[in-house]
Amino acid sequence: MGKKPEREYGEIYRTLLNRGVTRRDFMKFCTATAATLGLSATYADKIAEAVQKAKKPPVVWLEMQACTGDTESLLRASKPTAAELILDIISYDYHETVMAPAGHQAEKSLADVVKNHKGKYIAIVEGSIPLKDGGIYCTIGGKSALAIAKEVCGNAMATIAVGNCAWDGGWPAAQPNPTGAVGVKDAVPGIALVNLPGCPMNVENLVATIVHFLTFGSLPVTDTMGRPLFAYGKRIHDNCERRGHFDAGQYVKAWGDHGHRQGWCLYEMGCKGPETYHNCPTVRWNEGVNWPVGSGHGCIGCAAPNFWDTMTPFYRRLPKVPGFGIESTADKVGVGLAAATAAGLVAHGVVRAVKGKPKEEKTEE
């Protein structure tokens, strides 16, 4: 791609140049984003061209019933950093945690975006929205979270629900759900919405979703639950570096035992990877260094529907699990654990019977 006069570049790229970002670093970012989106490296040029021309989209970030974990994930972004994302790529006009204004000034900032950029801004929602008793269990500036979500998300060109709470209610919606908490899709139905579940969401997927919107002018392709296929199209189980041990019947029996030290499968310790769709094994966390299973802890299924109720106790193994060539699609996730095949367990028992256990693990289960 030939070099253009700087005046022909869009707002985002001019800002990057002024902040000393090199062309090499910019292309590395575009290539990494293409990989996260599941696109070939050839799309890096298309992404670069789109970002070069793009104007910073106004973004508002709403915090509802949440622990602020998704904001914490945002602040730990590395490609780009949170500062680069906020200052260079998007126009953050409202975010309670990182914005300078407070009180009435802060709420005026939000109202101004809705009024002056109607249909042209992106709304990001963190946290669940309570419906019970008129929504009094979460109010901001005298307005209920429900009223704010309807106004802000209803007038946005697109809404991104980050984290499980904004997706399906998360932990506030766990039984007995005293506040009637729900996700954005149930609180404000019919809007242009993409869901990025996880507890918290991985900021790499948020950046990729925004860049996809800037590049193609649309939200990424999703499954029936509104989750982008580039991030939630494959089971953790199928991309896990411990999958070979699952197939070989090598399982950790206790924390710190021989199998645990050797990196064996964590299925019997409660790993929910066989029932969870997410790109954790490939995108990872902490600048791509590691992820829970890689560090020796089983997946808790935090990107699965209603995981606080369906995936607990976290340290008890799944009653049924797809296995040994029996696959499912992302669209079938959430039909319930009872719908999963028991073939994996049967094969698991056969393999163990044939292989036996290491001497130090020959104890009753």
C-alpha positions as CSV (number, residue, x, y, z in Angstrom):
1,M,0.0,0.0,0.0
2,G,1.5,3.3,-1.1
3,K,2.2,6.1,1.4
4,K,-0.5,8.8,1.3
5,P,-0.2,12.5,2.3
6,E,-1.0,12.8,5.9
7,R,-4.0,15.1,5.2
8,E,-5.7,12.1,3.4
9,Y,-5.6,10.0,6.5
10,G,-8.6,9.7,8.9
11,E,-8.7,10.9,12.4
12,I,-7.6,7.7,14.0
13,Y,-4.5,7.2,11.9
14,R,-3.4,10.9,12.2
15,T,-3.6,10.6,16.0
16,L,-1.5,7.4,15.9
17,L,1.2,9.1,13.7
18,N,1.2,12.2,16.0
19,R,1.8,9.9,19.0
20,G,4.8,8.3,17.4
21,V,3.3,5.0,16.4
22,T,5.4,3.5,13.5
23,R,3.9,2.0,10.4
24,R,5.5,-1.3,11.5
25,D,3.7,-1.3,14.8
26,F,0.5,-0.3,13.2
27,M,0.6,-3.2,10.7
28,K,1.5,-5.6,13.6
29,F,-1.7,-4.5,15.3
30,C,-3.7,-4.9,12.1
31,T,-2.2,-8.4,11.5
32,A,-2.9,-9.5,15.1
33,T,-6.5,-8.2,14.9
34,A,-7.0,-10.1,11.7
35,A,-5.8,-13.3,13.4
36,T,-8.2,-12.7,16.4
37,L,-11.0,-12.3,13.9
38,G,-10.1,-15.6,12.3
39,L,-9.2,-13.9,9.1
40,S,-6.1,-14.6,6.9
41,A,-3.1,-12.3,7.1
42,T,-4.1,-10.8,3.7
43,Y,-6.9,-9.0,5.5
44,A,-4.4,-7.0,7.5
45,D,-4.1,-4.5,4.6
46,K,-7.9,-4.1,4.4
47,I,-8.0,-3.5,8.1
48,A,-5.2,-1.0,7.9
49,E,-6.8,0.9,5.0
50,A,-10.1,1.1,6.9
51,V,-8.6,2.3,10.1
52,Q,-6.5,4.8,8.2
53,K,-9.6,6.4,6.7
54,A,-11.9,6.0,9.8
55,K,-13.1,8.7,12.1
56,K,-13.0,8.0,15.8
57,P,-16.4,6.6,16.7
58,P,-18.0,8.1,19.8
59,V,-18.2,5.4,22.5
60,V,-20.1,5.4,25.8
61,W,-19.5,2.7,28.5
62,L,-22.3,1.9,30.9
63,E,-21.7,0.2,34.2
64,M,-24.7,-1.5,35.7
65,Q,-24.9,-4.4,38.2
66,A,-21.3,-5.5,38.0
67,C,-18.0,-6.0,39.8
68,T,-16.2,-3.8,37.3
69,G,-14.1,-6.8,36.2
70,D,-14.6,-6.0,32.5
71,T,-13.3,-2.5,33.0
72,E,-10.3,-4.0,34.8
73,S,-9.8,-6.2,31.8
74,L,-10.0,-3.2,29.5
75,L,-7.3,-1.4,31.6
76,R,-5.0,-4.3,31.1
77,A,-5.2,-4.2,27.4
78,S,-1.8,-4.5,25.6
79,K,-2.5,-4.6,21.8
80,P,-3.3,-1.7,21.9
81,T,-3.0,-0.5,25.5
82,A,-6.0,1.0,27.2
83,A,-4.5,4.4,26.8
84,E,-3.9,3.9,23.1
85,L,-7.4,2.5,22.7
86,I,-9.1,5.4,24.6
87,L,-6.9,8.2,23.2
88,D,-6.2,7.0,19.6
89,I,-8.8,4.6,18.3
90,I,-12.1,5.6,19.8
91,S,-13.6,8.7,21.3
92,Y,-14.4,7.7,24.9
93,D,-17.1,10.2,25.8
94,Y,-18.5,8.4,28.9
95,H,-17.1,5.8,31.3
96,E,-17.6,6.2,35.0
97,T,-14.3,4.6,36.0
98,V,-11.9,6.4,33.7
99,M,-13.6,9.7,32.9
100,A,-12.6,13.0,34.6
101,P,-16.1,14.6,35.1
102,A,-18.3,13.4,38.0
103,G,-21.8,13.9,39.2
104,H,-24.1,16.1,37.0
105,Q,-21.2,16.9,34.6
106,A,-20.6,13.2,33.9
107,E,-24.3,12.6,33.2
108,K,-24.4,15.6,31.0
109,S,-21.5,14.0,28.9
110,L,-23.7,11.0,28.4
111,A,-26.8,13.0,27.5
112,D,-24.8,15.1,25.0
113,V,-23.6,12.0,23.1
114,V,-27.1,10.6,22.9
115,K,-28.5,13.9,21.7
116,N,-25.7,15.0,19.4
117,H,-24.7,11.6,17.9
118,K,-27.9,9.7,17.8
119,G,-27.5,6.6,15.7
120,K,-23.7,7.3,15.3
121,Y,-22.2,6.1,18.6
122,I,-21.3,2.7,20.0
123,A,-22.7,1.7,23.4
124,I,-20.7,-0.8,25.6
125,V,-22.6,-2.2,28.6
126,E,-21.0,-3.9,31.6
127,G,-23.2,-5.5,34.2
128,S,-26.7,-6.8,34.4
129,I,-29.9,-4.8,34.4
130,P,-32.5,-5.4,37.2
131,L,-36.2,-5.5,36.2
132,K,-37.8,-6.3,39.6
133,D,-39.7,-3.5,41.5
134,G,-39.3,-1.1,38.6
135,G,-35.5,-1.5,38.5
136,I,-34.8,0.3,41.7
137,Y,-31.9,-2.0,42.6
138,C,-29.5,-0.1,40.2
139,T,-29.9,3.6,39.7
140,I,-27.5,6.2,38.4
141,G,-28.2,9.9,38.7
142,G,-31.8,9.2,39.8
143,K,-32.5,7.0,36.7
144,S,-32.9,3.2,36.7
145,A,-30.4,1.1,34.8
146,L,-33.3,-0.1,32.7
147,A,-34.3,3.4,31.7
148,I,-30.7,4.4,30.9
149,A,-30.1,1.2,28.8
150,K,-33.3,1.8,26.8
151,E,-32.4,5.4,26.1
152,V,-28.7,4.9,25.4
153,C,-28.7,1.5,23.7
154,G,-31.9,2.3,21.8
155,N,-30.3,5.3,20.1
156,A,-26.8,3.7,19.4
157,M,-25.8,2.4,16.0
158,A,-24.5,-0.7,17.8
159,T,-24.3,-2.1,21.3
160,I,-21.6,-4.4,22.7
161,A,-22.5,-6.3,25.9
162,V,-19.2,-7.2,27.7
163,G,-19.0,-9.9,30.3
164,N,-21.5,-12.4,31.5
165,C,-23.6,-10.0,33.5
166,A,-24.4,-7.9,30.5
167,W,-25.0,-11.0,28.4
168,D,-27.4,-13.1,30.4
169,G,-27.5,-11.5,33.9
170,G,-24.3,-13.2,35.2
171,W,-23.9,-13.6,38.9
172,P,-26.7,-11.1,39.9
173,A,-29.1,-13.4,38.0
174,A,-27.9,-16.6,39.7
175,Q,-30.7,-18.3,41.7
176,P,-32.7,-17.0,43.4
177,N,-32.1,-13.7,41.4
178,P,-33.6,-11.4,43.9
179,T,-33.4,-8.3,41.7
180,G,-34.7,-9.8,38.5
181,A,-31.4,-9.2,36.8
182,V,-31.2,-9.8,33.0
183,G,-28.8,-9.1,30.2
184,V,-29.0,-6.4,27.6
185,K,-30.7,-8.6,25.1
186,D,-33.7,-9.1,27.4
187,A,-33.8,-5.5,28.8
188,V,-33.6,-3.8,25.4
189,P,-34.7,-6.3,22.7
190,G,-34.4,-5.7,19.0
191,I,-31.3,-3.5,19.0
192,A,-28.1,-4.2,17.0
193,L,-26.2,-6.2,19.7
194,V,-23.1,-8.4,20.0
195,N,-22.4,-10.3,23.2
196,L,-18.9,-10.8,24.5
197,P,-19.4,-13.1,27.5
198,G,-16.7,-14.2,30.0
199,C,-16.0,-13.3,33.6
200,P,-14.5,-11.0,32.6
201,M,-14.5,-10.6,28.9
202,N,-11.1,-10.7,27.1
203,V,-10.3,-7.2,25.9
204,E,-8.7,-8.6,22.8
205,N,-12.2,-9.7,21.6
206,L,-13.6,-6.2,22.3
207,V,-10.8,-4.5,20.3
208,A,-11.3,-7.0,17.4
209,T,-15.1,-6.4,17.5
210,I,-14.6,-2.6,17.3
211,V,-12.0,-2.9,14.5
212,H,-14.4,-5.2,12.6
213,F,-17.0,-2.6,12.8
214,L,-14.6,0.1,11.5
215,T,-13.4,-2.2,8.7
216,F,-16.6,-3.7,7.4
217,G,-19.2,-1.3,8.7
218,S,-21.1,-4.1,10.5
219,L,-20.9,-6.3,13.6
220,P,-19.1,-9.7,13.2
221,V,-21.1,-12.8,12.4
222,T,-22.6,-14.3,15.6
223,D,-24.2,-17.5,16.8
224,T,-27.9,-17.7,17.9
225,M,-26.9,-16.2,21.3
226,G,-25.3,-13.1,19.7
227,R,-21.7,-14.2,20.4
228,P,-19.2,-13.5,17.5
229,L,-18.1,-16.8,16.0
230,F,-14.5,-15.6,15.7
231,A,-14.3,-15.7,19.5
232,Y,-17.0,-18.3,20.5
233,G,-17.1,-20.6,17.5
234,K,-15.0,-23.4,19.0
235,R,-14.9,-25.4,22.2
236,I,-12.1,-24.7,24.7
237,H,-11.8,-28.5,24.9
238,D,-10.9,-28.7,21.2
239,N,-8.1,-26.1,21.3
240,C,-6.7,-27.0,24.8
241,E,-3.1,-28.0,25.0
242,R,-4.1,-30.7,27.5
243,R,-6.6,-32.3,25.0
244,G,-4.0,-35.1,24.2
245,H,-4.0,-36.2,27.8
246,F,-7.9,-36.3,27.8
247,D,-7.7,-38.6,24.7
248,A,-5.0,-40.7,26.4
249,G,-7.0,-41.1,29.6
250,Q,-4.5,-39.2,31.6
251,Y,-6.3,-37.1,34.3
252,V,-5.3,-35.1,37.3
253,K,-6.8,-36.7,40.4
254,A,-5.7,-34.2,43.1
255,W,-4.0,-30.8,43.0
256,G,-0.3,-31.2,43.0
257,D,-0.3,-34.9,42.2
258,H,1.9,-36.6,39.5
259,G,-0.6,-35.8,36.7
260,H,-1.0,-32.2,37.8
261,R,2.8,-31.7,37.7
262,Q,3.0,-33.3,34.3
263,G,0.2,-31.1,32.8
264,W,-2.4,-33.8,32.4
265,C,-6.1,-33.1,31.7
266,L,-8.1,-31.3,34.4
267,Y,-11.5,-32.8,33.5
268,E,-11.8,-34.8,36.7
269,M,-11.0,-31.7,38.7
270,G,-14.0,-30.0,37.4
271,C,-12.7,-28.4,34.1
272,K,-15.7,-27.1,32.1
273,G,-13.8,-26.8,28.8
274,P,-15.7,-29.6,27.1
275,E,-19.0,-27.5,27.5
276,T,-17.6,-24.0,26.9
277,Y,-17.1,-22.1,23.7
278,H,-14.4,-19.4,23.9
279,N,-11.0,-18.6,22.3
280,C,-9.1,-18.5,25.6
281,P,-6.6,-21.2,24.5
282,T,-5.6,-19.2,21.5
283,V,-5.9,-15.5,22.5
284,R,-5.0,-16.1,26.2
285,W,-4.6,-13.4,28.8
286,N,-1.9,-11.2,30.3
287,E,-0.5,-10.1,26.9
288,G,-1.1,-13.6,25.5
289,V,1.2,-15.2,28.1
290,N,-1.1,-17.7,29.7
291,W,-4.7,-18.7,30.5
292,P,-6.3,-20.6,33.5
293,V,-5.9,-24.1,32.1
294,G,-2.4,-23.4,31.1
295,S,-1.6,-22.3,34.6
296,G,-3.0,-25.5,36.1
297,H,-6.6,-24.5,36.9
298,G,-9.6,-25.9,35.2
299,C,-12.0,-23.8,33.1
300,I,-15.0,-22.8,35.1
301,G,-17.2,-22.2,32.0
302,C,-17.5,-18.5,32.5
303,A,-18.5,-17.9,28.8
304,A,-21.3,-20.5,29.1
305,P,-25.0,-19.5,29.6
306,N,-26.0,-19.1,33.2
307,F,-22.7,-20.6,34.3
308,W,-23.1,-19.6,38.0
309,D,-26.0,-22.1,38.1
310,T,-25.1,-24.7,35.4
311,M,-21.4,-25.0,35.9
312,T,-21.2,-25.1,39.7
313,P,-19.8,-26.7,41.8
314,F,-16.7,-25.6,39.9
315,Y,-14.5,-28.4,41.2
316,R,-16.9,-31.2,40.4
317,R,-16.5,-32.9,37.0
318,L,-19.2,-32.5,34.4
319,P,-21.8,-35.3,34.5
320,K,-21.7,-35.7,30.7
321,V,-19.3,-34.5,28.1
322,P,-18.9,-34.6,24.3
323,G,-15.8,-36.6,23.4
324,F,-13.8,-38.6,20.9
325,G,-14.9,-37.1,17.7
326,I,-18.5,-36.2,18.8
327,E,-18.8,-32.5,18.0
328,S,-21.3,-29.8,18.6
329,T,-21.8,-26.4,17.1
330,A,-21.8,-23.1,18.9
331,D,-25.5,-22.7,18.2
332,K,-26.3,-25.7,20.3
333,V,-24.6,-24.4,23.4
334,G,-27.0,-23.7,26.3
335,V,-29.5,-26.5,25.6
336,G,-28.4,-27.9,28.9
337,L,-25.8,-30.4,30.2
338,A,-28.4,-33.2,29.9
339,A,-28.3,-32.8,26.1
340,A,-24.6,-33.7,26.0
341,T,-23.5,-37.2,25.0
342,A,-22.0,-39.6,27.5
343,A,-19.7,-41.1,24.9
344,G,-16.7,-39.2,26.4
345,L,-17.3,-40.7,29.9
346,V,-17.8,-44.2,28.5
347,A,-14.5,-44.0,26.5
348,H,-12.8,-42.4,29.4
349,G,-13.7,-45.4,31.6
350,V,-12.5,-47.8,28.9
351,V,-9.2,-46.0,28.5
352,R,-8.6,-45.9,32.2
353,A,-9.4,-49.6,32.5
354,V,-6.9,-50.5,29.8
355,K,-4.2,-48.1,30.9
356,G,-4.6,-48.4,34.6
357,K,-3.3,-45.7,37.0
358,P,0.1,-44.7,38.1
359,K,1.1,-46.4,41.3
360,E,0.8,-43.3,43.4
361,E,-2.8,-42.8,42.2
362,K,-4.2,-46.3,42.8
363,T,-6.8,-45.1,45.3
364,E,-10.5,-45.4,45.3
365,E,-12.4,-42.5,43.6
